[in-house]
């Protein structure tokens, strides 16, 4: 089971400060116990599979992929991986973007749907 510990920050901090002034206590650590992760990426011999296992799971569950629209083309998956790096700060090298996008496209996207329809 994973544990997340967080301090009250951002918009909640002023409320914590106010409560601390009124009640005499300040911000405190909050411990949350999360269930063990059970979702996995679909195994593949593509290099992007191992990269997804090591890079993508740092930030989110493998279930995230299943929340994406079905049958999307490779360009969609490449845009998603680039967004993860540029917008959300995913710590992956530029050289990992194409293999991860290829794995996602062939495993979960339009290329997978085309292969299944044959």
N, CA, C and O atoms as a MOPAC input file, in Angstrom:
PM7 MOZYME 1SCF
protein

 N      0.84000 1    -1.16100 1     0.00000 1
 C      0.00000 1     0.00000 1     0.00000 1
 C      0.89400 1     1.23500 1     0.00000 1
 O      1.83800 1     1.30700 1     0.78600 1
 N      0.61300 1     2.21100 1    -0.86900 1
 C      1.39800 1     3.43100 1    -0.93000 1
 C      0.85600 1     4.44600 1     0.05800 1
 O     -0.33500 1     4.44500 1     0.37100 1
 N      1.73100 1     5.30900 1     0.54900 1
 C      1.32100 1     6.38300 1     1.44700 1
 C      1.67000 1     7.71600 1     0.81100 1
 O      2.73100 1     7.86300 1     0.20500 1
 N      0.79900 1     8.66200 1     0.94500 1
 C      1.05600 1    10.01700 1     0.47200 1
 C      0.98900 1    10.93200 1     1.67900 1
 O      0.01000 1    10.91900 1     2.42400 1
 N      2.02300 1    11.72000 1     1.87000 1
 C      2.02500 1    12.69000 1     2.94800 1
 C      2.09000 1    14.06600 1     2.31700 1
 O      2.92700 1    14.31200 1     1.44800 1
 N      1.23200 1    14.95100 1     2.73700 1
 C      1.16200 1    16.27500 1     2.13900 1
 C      0.97400 1    17.32300 1     3.22300 1
 O      0.33700 1    17.07400 1     4.24700 1
 N      1.52900 1    18.47600 1     2.98500 1
 C      1.29000 1    19.60300 1     3.87700 1
 C      0.17900 1    20.44700 1     3.26100 1
 O      0.04500 1    20.51400 1     2.03900 1
 N     -0.60400 1    21.07900 1     4.09800 1
 C     -1.64100 1    21.96700 1     3.61000 1
 C     -0.97000 1    23.15000 1     2.93000 1
 O     -0.21300 1    23.88200 1     3.56800 1
 N     -1.23800 1    23.35000 1     1.63300 1
 C     -0.60600 1    24.42800 1     0.88800 1
 C     -1.60500 1    25.09400 1    -0.02500 1
 O     -2.78200 1    24.73400 1    -0.04500 1
 N     -1.12600 1    26.08200 1    -0.79300 1
 C     -1.95400 1    26.73500 1    -1.80200 1
 C     -3.15900 1    27.40800 1    -1.20200 1
 O     -3.05800 1    28.13400 1    -0.21400 1
 N     -4.30600 1    27.15900 1    -1.80900 1
 C     -5.54600 1    27.80100 1    -1.38100 1
 C     -5.97100 1    27.33600 1     0.00200 1
 O     -6.67500 1    28.06000 1     0.70600 1
 N     -5.56000 1    26.15100 1     0.40100 1
 C     -5.95000 1    25.61400 1     1.69700 1
 C     -5.11300 1    26.25000 1     2.81300 1
 O     -5.58000 1    26.35300 1     3.94700 1
 N     -3.88000 1    26.67700 1     2.50300 1
 C     -2.99200 1    27.21900 1     3.52400 1
 C     -3.59400 1    28.40400 1     4.27900 1
 O     -3.50200 1    28.43400 1     5.50600 1
 N     -4.20700 1    29.38400 1     3.60200 1
 C     -4.80800 1    30.48800 1     4.35800 1
 C     -5.88000 1    30.00400 1     5.33200 1
 O     -6.01100 1    30.54600 1     6.43000 1
 N     -6.63900 1    28.99600 1     4.93900 1
 C     -7.64700 1    28.44900 1     5.84500 1
 C     -6.98500 1    27.77400 1     7.03200 1
 O     -7.45200 1    27.89600 1     8.16500 1
 N     -5.89100 1    27.05800 1     6.77000 1
 C     -5.15300 1    26.41100 1     7.84200 1
 C     -4.55200 1    27.43500 1     8.78900 1
 O     -4.54600 1    27.23900 1    10.00400 1
 N     -4.04300 1    28.54000 1     8.22400 1
 C     -3.49300 1    29.61000 1     9.03700 1
 C     -4.57500 1    30.22300 1     9.89700 1
 O     -4.37700 1    30.45400 1    11.09000 1
 N     -5.72200 1    30.48700 1     9.29100 1
 C     -6.84500 1    31.05200 1    10.03300 1
 C     -7.28400 1    30.10300 1    11.14100 1
 O     -7.51100 1    30.52600 1    12.27500 1
 N     -7.40100 1    28.82800 1    10.81500 1
 C     -7.78700 1    27.83800 1    11.82700 1
 C     -6.72900 1    27.76100 1    12.91500 1
 O     -7.05300 1    27.59300 1    14.09000 1
 N     -5.45200 1    27.88500 1    12.52200 1
 C     -4.37400 1    27.85000 1    13.49700 1
 C     -4.42200 1    29.02500 1    14.44900 1
 O     -4.16700 1    28.87900 1    15.64400 1
 N     -4.75300 1    30.19700 1    13.91500 1
 C     -4.86700 1    31.37200 1    14.77100 1
 C     -6.04200 1    31.25100 1    15.72000 1
 O     -5.95500 1    31.65200 1    16.88100 1
 N     -7.14200 1    30.69800 1    15.22600 1
 C     -8.34300 1    30.56900 1    16.04200 1
 C     -8.20700 1    29.42700 1    17.03800 1
 O     -8.55700 1    29.57400 1    18.20900 1
 N     -7.70400 1    28.30200 1    16.57900 1
 C     -7.65400 1    27.09500 1    17.42200 1
 C     -6.30600 1    26.88100 1    18.09600 1
 O     -6.18500 1    26.04400 1    18.99000 1
 N     -5.29800 1    27.62700 1    17.67800 1
 C     -3.99300 1    27.47000 1    18.29500 1
 C     -3.14400 1    26.37100 1    17.68500 1
 O     -2.10800 1    26.01700 1    18.24800 1
 N     -3.55500 1    25.81700 1    16.53900 1
 C     -2.75800 1    24.79400 1    15.86500 1
 C     -2.45200 1    25.25300 1    14.45400 1
 O     -3.22800 1    25.99700 1    13.85600 1
 N     -1.33200 1    24.81500 1    13.92400 1
 C     -0.93800 1    25.18100 1    12.57300 1
 C     -1.21000 1    24.06600 1    11.58600 1
 O     -1.93100 1    23.11300 1    11.88100 1
 N     -0.61700 1    24.20000 1    10.40500 1
 C     -0.74800 1    23.15900 1     9.38400 1
 C     -0.10600 1    21.87700 1     9.89500 1
 O      0.86400 1    21.91100 1    10.65300 1
 N     -0.64800 1    20.77100 1     9.47800 1
 C     -0.11600 1    19.47900 1     9.91900 1
 C     -0.02900 1    18.52800 1     8.73200 1
 O     -0.67300 1    18.72800 1     7.70200 1
 N      0.77400 1    17.50200 1     8.90300 1
 C      0.92200 1    16.49600 1     7.85000 1
 C     -0.33600 1    15.64700 1     7.78300 1
 O     -0.93100 1    15.30600 1     8.80500 1
 N     -0.72500 1    15.32000 1     6.58000 1
 C     -1.89000 1    14.47200 1     6.34900 1
 C     -1.40400 1    13.19500 1     5.68800 1
 O     -0.73800 1    13.25800 1     4.65500 1
 N     -1.71400 1    12.05400 1     6.24800 1
 C     -1.28700 1    10.77900 1     5.68000 1
 C     -2.47900 1    10.08400 1     5.04700 1
 O     -3.52500 1     9.91700 1     5.67500 1
 N     -2.30800 1     9.68100 1     3.79100 1
 C     -3.35900 1     8.99500 1     3.05300 1
 C     -2.80400 1     7.65300 1     2.60200 1
 O     -1.74600 1     7.60100 1     1.97500 1
 N     -3.49400 1     6.58000 1     2.90800 1
 C     -3.08800 1     5.24400 1     2.46000 1
 C     -3.86200 1     4.89100 1     1.19700 1
 O     -5.09200 1     4.84600 1     1.19900 1
 N     -3.13100 1     4.64300 1     0.12700 1
 C     -3.73600 1     4.27900 1    -1.15300 1
 C     -3.67800 1     2.77500 1    -1.36000 1
 O     -2.76000 1     2.11700 1    -0.87000 1
 N     -4.64800 1     2.22300 1    -2.08000 1
 C     -4.59400 1     0.78100 1    -2.36500 1
 C     -3.41900 1     0.46700 1    -3.29200 1
 O     -2.94200 1     1.33700 1    -4.01900 1
 N     -2.97300 1    -0.75300 1    -3.25800 1
 C     -1.89400 1    -1.19900 1    -4.12700 1
 C     -2.33800 1    -1.10300 1    -5.58400 1
 O     -3.47200 1    -1.44900 1    -5.91700 1
 N     -1.44800 1    -0.63500 1    -6.44500 1
 C     -1.74600 1    -0.49200 1    -7.87900 1
 C     -1.91500 1    -1.87300 1    -8.50900 1
 O     -1.08600 1    -2.75900 1    -8.30200 1
 N     -2.98000 1    -2.05200 1    -9.27000 1
 C     -3.21800 1    -3.33900 1    -9.93400 1
 C     -3.25000 1    -3.21100 1   -11.45400 1
 O     -3.10800 1    -4.21200 1   -12.15500 1
 N     -3.43400 1    -1.99700 1   -11.97800 1
 C     -3.48000 1    -1.79900 1   -13.43000 1
 C     -2.07400 1    -1.92600 1   -14.01000 1
 O     -1.09500 1    -1.50000 1   -13.39800 1
 N     -1.99200 1    -2.51400 1   -15.18900 1
 C     -0.70400 1    -2.65700 1   -15.87300 1
 C     -0.88100 1    -2.31400 1   -17.34100 1
 O     -1.98800 1    -2.37000 1   -17.87800 1
 N      0.22400 1    -1.95900 1   -17.98400 1
 C      0.19600 1    -1.76700 1   -19.43000 1
 C      0.19000 1    -3.13900 1   -20.09000 1
 O      0.72900 1    -4.10500 1   -19.55000 1
 N     -0.42300 1    -3.20800 1   -21.25600 1
 C     -0.46300 1    -4.46700 1   -22.00100 1
 C      0.96000 1    -4.79500 1   -22.45000 1
 O      1.58900 1    -3.98200 1   -23.12800 1
 N      1.47800 1    -5.96900 1   -22.08600 1
 C      2.85000 1    -6.33300 1   -22.45800 1
 C      3.06400 1    -6.32500 1   -23.97000 1
 O      2.16100 1    -6.63900 1   -24.74500 1
 N      4.26600 1    -5.96500 1   -24.36200 1
 C      4.60600 1    -5.86900 1   -25.77300 1
 C      6.11600 1    -6.00800 1   -25.92600 1
 O      6.87400 1    -5.74500 1   -24.99200 1
 N      6.54000 1    -6.42100 1   -27.11100 1
 C      7.97400 1    -6.48400 1   -27.41200 1
 C      8.48500 1    -5.13800 1   -27.91700 1
 O      9.68700 1    -4.97200 1   -28.12500 1
 N      7.58800 1    -4.18000 1   -28.11400 1
 C      8.00100 1    -2.85100 1   -28.56700 1
 C      8.81400 1    -2.15600 1   -27.47800 1
 O      8.50100 1    -2.29300 1   -26.29600 1
 N      9.86200 1    -1.40500 1   -27.86100 1
 C     10.68400 1    -0.71400 1   -26.85900 1
 C      9.87800 1     0.27200 1   -26.00500 1
 O     10.22700 1     0.52400 1   -24.85200 1
 N      8.82300 1     0.81800 1   -26.56100 1
 C      8.00300 1     1.77800 1   -25.82700 1
 C      7.30000 1     1.18100 1   -24.62800 1
 O      6.93000 1     1.90500 1   -23.70300 1
 N      7.10700 1    -0.14000 1   -24.62800 1
 C      6.46200 1    -0.78000 1   -23.47900 1
 C      7.31300 1    -0.59800 1   -22.22900 1
 O      6.81400 1    -0.14900 1   -21.19800 1
 N      8.58700 1    -0.94300 1   -22.31600 1
 C      9.48600 1    -0.79000 1   -21.16000 1
 C      9.60800 1     0.67100 1   -20.75900 1
 O      9.66400 1     0.98500 1   -19.57000 1
 N      9.65200 1     1.56700 1   -21.74000 1
 C      9.73900 1     2.98800 1   -21.42700 1
 C      8.47700 1     3.46200 1   -20.70500 1
 O      8.55800 1     4.23600 1   -19.75200 1
 N      7.32200 1     3.00100 1   -21.15500 1
 C      6.06900 1     3.36900 1   -20.48100 1
 C      6.07100 1     2.84000 1   -19.04900 1
 O      5.62100 1     3.52300 1   -18.12900 1
 N      6.57600 1     1.63000 1   -18.86700 1
 C      6.64000 1     1.04700 1   -17.52700 1
 C      7.52300 1     1.88400 1   -16.59700 1
 O      7.19700 1     2.07700 1   -15.42600 1
 N      8.63900 1     2.37500 1   -17.12900 1
 C      9.57700 1     3.11500 1   -16.27900 1
 C      9.29200 1     4.60600 1   -16.22800 1
 O      9.56700 1     5.24000 1   -15.20900 1
 N      8.75200 1     5.18600 1   -17.28900 1
 C      8.55700 1     6.63500 1   -17.34000 1
 C      7.14000 1     7.07100 1   -16.97400 1
 O      6.96500 1     7.97800 1   -16.16100 1
 N      6.14700 1     6.44500 1   -17.55300 1
 C      4.76200 1     6.90500 1   -17.38200 1
 C      4.20900 1     6.59600 1   -15.99400 1
 O      3.45900 1     7.39100 1   -15.42700 1
 N      4.57900 1     5.44900 1   -15.45400 1
 C      4.05000 1     5.05100 1   -14.15200 1
 C      4.62300 1     5.86300 1   -12.99700 1
 O      4.17100 1     5.72700 1   -11.86000 1
 N      5.61000 1     6.70300 1   -13.27600 1
 C      6.13100 1     7.60400 1   -12.24800 1
 C      5.01600 1     8.54700 1   -11.79000 1
 O      4.90700 1     8.87800 1   -10.60900 1
 N      4.19100 1     8.97200 1   -12.75600 1
 C      3.18900 1    10.01100 1   -12.46600 1
 C      1.74900 1     9.51700 1   -12.38000 1
 O      0.95300 1    10.07500 1   -11.62500 1
 N      1.40700 1     8.49700 1   -13.12900 1
 C      0.00700 1     8.06800 1   -13.14600 1
 C     -0.13500 1     6.57400 1   -13.37700 1
 O      0.80800 1     5.89200 1   -13.77800 1
 N     -1.32300 1     6.09400 1   -13.11700 1
 C     -1.65700 1     4.68100 1   -13.28000 1
 C     -1.70000 1     4.30800 1   -14.76000 1
 O     -1.89100 1     5.16100 1   -15.62700 1
 N     -1.52100 1     3.03300 1   -15.02300 1
 C     -1.66600 1     2.53600 1   -16.39000 1
 C     -3.10700 1     2.67900 1   -16.87900 1
 O     -3.35600 1     2.66600 1   -18.08500 1
 N     -4.04700 1     2.81300 1   -15.96200 1
 C     -5.45200 1     2.98200 1   -16.34900 1
 C     -5.68800 1     4.27300 1   -17.11300 1
 O     -6.67200 1     4.38400 1   -17.84500 1
 N     -4.80200 1     5.25000 1   -16.95800 1
 C     -4.96200 1     6.52500 1   -17.65600 1
 C     -5.12800 1     6.31700 1   -19.16200 1
 O     -5.90300 1     7.02000 1   -19.81000 1
 N     -4.40000 1     5.35500 1   -19.70800 1
 C     -4.45900 1     5.08400 1   -21.15400 1
 C     -5.86800 1     4.66900 1   -21.56800 1
 O     -6.32800 1     5.02100 1   -22.65400 1
 N     -6.53600 1     3.93800 1   -20.72200 1
 C     -7.87600 1     3.44700 1   -21.05800 1
 C     -8.92600 1     4.54600 1   -21.03900 1
 O    -10.03300 1     4.35600 1   -21.54300 1
 N     -8.58700 1     5.69900 1   -20.46000 1
 C     -9.51700 1     6.82700 1   -20.43000 1
 C     -9.43100 1     7.67900 1   -21.69600 1
 O    -10.20100 1     8.62500 1   -21.85900 1
 N     -8.50300 1     7.35200 1   -22.58600 1
 C     -8.34000 1     8.10900 1   -23.82800 1
 C     -9.34500 1     7.61400 1   -24.86500 1
 O     -9.79000 1     6.46800 1   -24.80500 1
 N     -9.70200 1     8.47600 1   -25.81600 1
 C    -10.65300 1     8.04800 1   -26.85300 1
 C    -10.11600 1     6.83200 1   -27.61800 1
 O     -8.91500 1     6.74700 1   -27.87600 1
 N    -10.98500 1     5.90500 1   -27.97700 1
 C    -10.53000 1     4.71200 1   -28.70100 1
 C    -10.16600 1     5.01300 1   -30.15700 1
 O    -10.63600 1     5.98700 1   -30.74600 1
 N     -9.33300 1     4.16600 1   -30.70800 1
 C     -8.98900 1     4.18400 1   -32.13100 1
 C     -8.33400 1     5.48800 1   -32.59400 1
 O     -8.55900 1     5.93200 1   -33.72000 1
 N     -7.53900 1     6.08900 1   -31.74200 1
 C     -6.87900 1     7.33600 1   -32.11900 1
 C     -5.59900 1     7.03500 1   -32.90100 1
 O     -4.93700 1     6.02900 1   -32.64800 1
 N     -5.24800 1     7.91800 1   -33.86000 1
 C     -4.07100 1     7.69600 1   -34.71200 1
 C     -2.76500 1     7.96100 1   -33.95200 1
 O     -2.77800 1     8.51100 1   -32.85000 1
 N     -1.64100 1     7.56400 1   -34.55500 1
 C     -0.34200 1     7.78300 1   -33.91900 1
 C     -0.08500 1     9.25000 1   -33.54000 1
 O      0.52900 1     9.51500 1   -32.50600 1
 N     -0.53700 1    10.18800 1   -34.34600 1
 C     -0.31300 1    11.61100 1   -34.04500 1
 C     -0.96700 1    12.01400 1   -32.72100 1
 O     -0.43400 1    12.85100 1   -31.99300 1
 N     -2.11200 1    11.42300 1   -32.41100 1
 C     -2.79400 1    11.69400 1   -31.14300 1
 C     -1.91600 1    11.25900 1   -29.97600 1
 O     -1.72200 1    12.01000 1   -29.02000 1
 N     -1.38700 1    10.03600 1   -30.06100 1
 C     -0.58500 1     9.49800 1   -28.96700 1
 C      0.71700 1    10.27200 1   -28.80900 1
 O      1.18000 1    10.48900 1   -27.68900 1
 N      1.30800 1    10.68900 1   -29.92100 1
 C      2.52300 1    11.49500 1   -29.83500 1
 C      2.22000 1    12.82900 1   -29.14600 1
 O      3.00200 1    13.29300 1   -28.31700 1
 N      1.09100 1    13.43800 1   -29.48600 1
 C      0.69400 1    14.69600 1   -28.84900 1
 C      0.45800 1    14.50600 1   -27.35100 1
 O      0.80600 1    15.37500 1   -26.55100 1
 N     -0.12800 1    13.37900 1   -26.97500 1
 C     -0.38000 1    13.09200 1   -25.55600 1
 C      0.94600 1    12.97700 1   -24.79300 1
 O      1.09800 1    13.55800 1   -23.71800 1
 N      1.89300 1    12.23300 1   -25.34700 1
 C      3.18200 1    12.05000 1   -24.67100 1
 C      3.91800 1    13.38800 1   -24.58000 1
 O      4.51400 1    13.69700 1   -23.54800 1
 N      3.87900 1    14.17800 1   -25.64800 1
 C      4.51800 1    15.50400 1   -25.61600 1
 C      3.84800 1    16.40100 1   -24.57900 1
 O      4.52500 1    17.17100 1   -23.89700 1
 N      2.51900 1    16.30800 1   -24.45300 1
 C      1.80100 1    17.10100 1   -23.45500 1
 C      2.22900 1    16.69700 1   -22.04600 1
 O      2.37800 1    17.55000 1   -21.17100 1
 N      2.42500 1    15.41200 1   -21.83000 1
 C      2.84500 1    14.94600 1   -20.51100 1
 C      4.18200 1    15.57100 1   -20.12100 1
 O      4.40100 1    15.91000 1   -18.95900 1
 N      5.06600 1    15.71900 1   -21.09300 1
 C      6.37700 1    16.31300 1   -20.81600 1
 C      6.27400 1    17.83100 1   -20.68000 1
 O      6.73200 1    18.39300 1   -19.68500 1
 N      5.67800 1    18.49700 1   -21.66800 1
 C      5.65700 1    19.96200 1   -21.69400 1
 C      4.73100 1    20.56900 1   -20.64400 1
 O      5.10800 1    21.52100 1   -19.96100 1
 N      3.52900 1    20.02600 1   -20.51400 1
 C      2.53400 1    20.62200 1   -19.62700 1
 C      2.65200 1    20.11900 1   -18.19600 1
 O      2.56800 1    20.90000 1   -17.24700 1
 N      2.84700 1    18.81500 1   -18.04300 1
 C      2.84800 1    18.23100 1   -16.70500 1
 C      4.24200 1    17.95000 1   -16.14800 1
 O      4.38100 1    17.50200 1   -15.01000 1
 N      5.28100 1    18.21500 1   -16.95800 1
 C      6.65200 1    18.05900 1   -16.47000 1
 C      7.14300 1    16.63200 1   -16.34200 1
 O      8.00800 1    16.34500 1   -15.51400 1
 N      6.59900 1    15.73100 1   -17.15300 1
 C      7.06600 1    14.34100 1   -17.11600 1
 C      8.57400 1    14.31500 1   -17.38000 1
 O      9.04500 1    14.92600 1   -18.33900 1
 N      9.32400 1    13.61800 1   -16.54100 1
 C     10.78500 1    13.62500 1   -16.65600 1
 C     11.30400 1    12.62300 1   -17.68000 1
 O     12.08600 1    11.73600 1   -17.33500 1
 N     10.87600 1    12.75500 1   -18.94000 1
 C     11.35800 1    11.81500 1   -19.94200 1
 C     12.14500 1    12.54000 1   -21.01800 1
 O     11.78900 1    13.65400 1   -21.40200 1
 N     13.20700 1    11.92200 1   -21.50900 1
 C     14.00000 1    12.53200 1   -22.57700 1
 C     13.20300 1    12.57600 1   -23.88300 1
 O     12.31900 1    11.75200 1   -24.11500 1
 N     13.53200 1    13.54800 1   -24.72200 1
 C     12.86500 1    13.66600 1   -26.02300 1
 C     12.98400 1    12.38600 1   -26.84100 1
 O     12.09200 1    12.06800 1   -27.62900 1
 N     14.07500 1    11.65000 1   -26.66300 1
 C     14.29400 1    10.42000 1   -27.43500 1
 C     13.30400 1     9.31500 1   -27.05700 1
 O     13.14900 1     8.35000 1   -27.80500 1
 N     12.63200 1     9.44100 1   -25.91000 1
 C     11.65800 1     8.42800 1   -25.47800 1
 C     10.25000 1     8.70100 1   -26.01100 1
 O      9.39300 1     7.81900 1   -25.95700 1
 N     10.00400 1     9.89700 1   -26.51900 1
 C      8.65100 1    10.26900 1   -26.94700 1
 C      8.14400 1     9.37100 1   -28.07700 1
 O      7.05200 1     8.81200 1   -27.97500 1
 N      8.92100 1     9.22700 1   -29.15000 1
 C      8.47500 1     8.44100 1   -30.30900 1
 C      8.23200 1     6.96500 1   -29.95600 1
 O      7.19200 1     6.42800 1   -30.33800 1
 N      9.14400 1     6.28800 1   -29.24400 1
 C      8.87800 1     4.87700 1   -28.92000 1
 C      7.65800 1     4.68900 1   -28.01600 1
 O      6.90100 1     3.73500 1   -28.19300 1
 N      7.46400 1     5.58700 1   -27.05500 1
 C      6.29600 1     5.46900 1   -26.19000 1
 C      5.02100 1     5.69600 1   -27.00100 1
 O      4.05200 1     4.95100 1   -26.85600 1
 N      5.02000 1     6.71700 1   -27.84800 1
 C      3.84400 1     7.00500 1   -28.68700 1
 C      3.54700 1     5.83300 1   -29.62400 1
 O      2.38500 1     5.48500 1   -29.83100 1
 N      4.59400 1     5.22200 1   -30.19100 1
 C      4.39500 1     4.07500 1   -31.07200 1
 C      3.77400 1     2.90600 1   -30.30500 1
 O      2.84200 1     2.26600 1   -30.79200 1
 N      4.28500 1     2.63200 1   -29.12100 1
 C      3.72500 1     1.55700 1   -28.29500 1
 C      2.25300 1     1.82700 1   -27.98500 1
 O      1.41600 1     0.93600 1   -28.13000 1
 N      1.93400 1     3.04800 1   -27.56200 1
 C      0.54800 1     3.37700 1   -27.22000 1
 C     -0.37000 1     3.26400 1   -28.43300 1
 O     -1.48200 1     2.74600 1   -28.32900 1
 N      0.09000 1     3.74600 1   -29.57000 1
 C     -0.71000 1     3.69200 1   -30.79100 1
 C     -0.96700 1     2.25700 1   -31.24000 1
 O     -2.08800 1     1.89400 1   -31.59600 1
 N      0.08600 1     1.45100 1   -31.21700 1
 C     -0.05800 1     0.06400 1   -31.68000 1
 C     -0.78800 1    -0.81600 1   -30.67900 1
 O     -1.35600 1    -1.84300 1   -31.05100 1
 N     -0.77600 1    -0.42200 1   -29.41900 1
 C     -1.38300 1    -1.24600 1   -28.38400 1
 C     -2.78200 1    -0.78500 1   -27.99900 1
 O     -3.63600 1    -1.60700 1   -27.66600 1
 N     -3.02300 1     0.52000 1   -28.04200 1
 C     -4.30200 1     1.06100 1   -27.58400 1
 C     -5.00900 1     1.93400 1   -28.61800 1
 O     -6.15800 1     2.31900 1   -28.40200 1
 N     -4.36200 1     2.25500 1   -29.72100 1
 C     -4.91100 1     3.20900 1   -30.66100 1
 C     -5.45500 1     2.61200 1   -31.93700 1
 O     -5.85200 1     1.44700 1   -31.98000 1
 N     -5.46800 1     3.42700 1   -32.97600 1
 C     -6.03200 1     3.04500 1   -34.26900 1
 C     -5.30100 1     1.84500 1   -34.87100 1
 O     -5.92200 1     0.99700 1   -35.51200 1
 N     -3.99600 1     1.77200 1   -34.66900 1
 C     -3.23900 1     0.64500 1   -35.23000 1
 C     -3.65600 1    -0.66300 1   -34.56900 1
 O     -3.68700 1    -1.70500 1   -35.22300 1
 N     -3.97100 1    -0.61700 1   -33.29400 1
 C     -4.44100 1    -1.80600 1   -32.58700 1
 C     -5.82700 1    -2.20300 1   -33.10900 1
 O     -6.09700 1    -3.38300 1   -33.33100 1
 N     -6.69100 1    -1.22100 1   -33.29900 1
 C     -8.05300 1    -1.49500 1   -33.79600 1
 C     -8.00600 1    -2.09500 1   -35.20600 1
 O     -8.76300 1    -3.01400 1   -35.52100 1
 N     -7.11200 1    -1.56900 1   -36.05000 1
 C     -6.98400 1    -2.08500 1   -37.40600 1
 C     -6.48600 1    -3.53200 1   -37.39500 1
 O     -6.96300 1    -4.36400 1   -38.16600 1
 N     -5.53100 1    -3.82300 1   -36.52300 1
 C     -4.98700 1    -5.17500 1   -36.42300 1
 C     -6.04000 1    -6.15500 1   -35.93100 1
 O     -6.08400 1    -7.29700 1   -36.38700 1
 N     -6.89200 1    -5.71900 1   -35.00000 1
 C     -7.93000 1    -6.59700 1   -34.46100 1
 C     -9.04400 1    -6.86200 1   -35.46600 1
 O     -9.71200 1    -7.89300 1   -35.38900 1
 N     -9.25300 1    -5.93800 1   -36.41300 1
 C    -10.34100 1    -6.10200 1   -37.37800 1
 C     -9.96600 1    -7.01600 1   -38.54400 1
 O    -10.83100 1    -7.39000 1   -39.33600 1
 N     -8.69700 1    -7.37500 1   -38.65600 1
 C     -8.26300 1    -8.25400 1   -39.75500 1
 C     -8.58300 1    -9.68400 1   -39.50200 1
 O     -8.28100 1   -10.54100 1   -40.33300 1

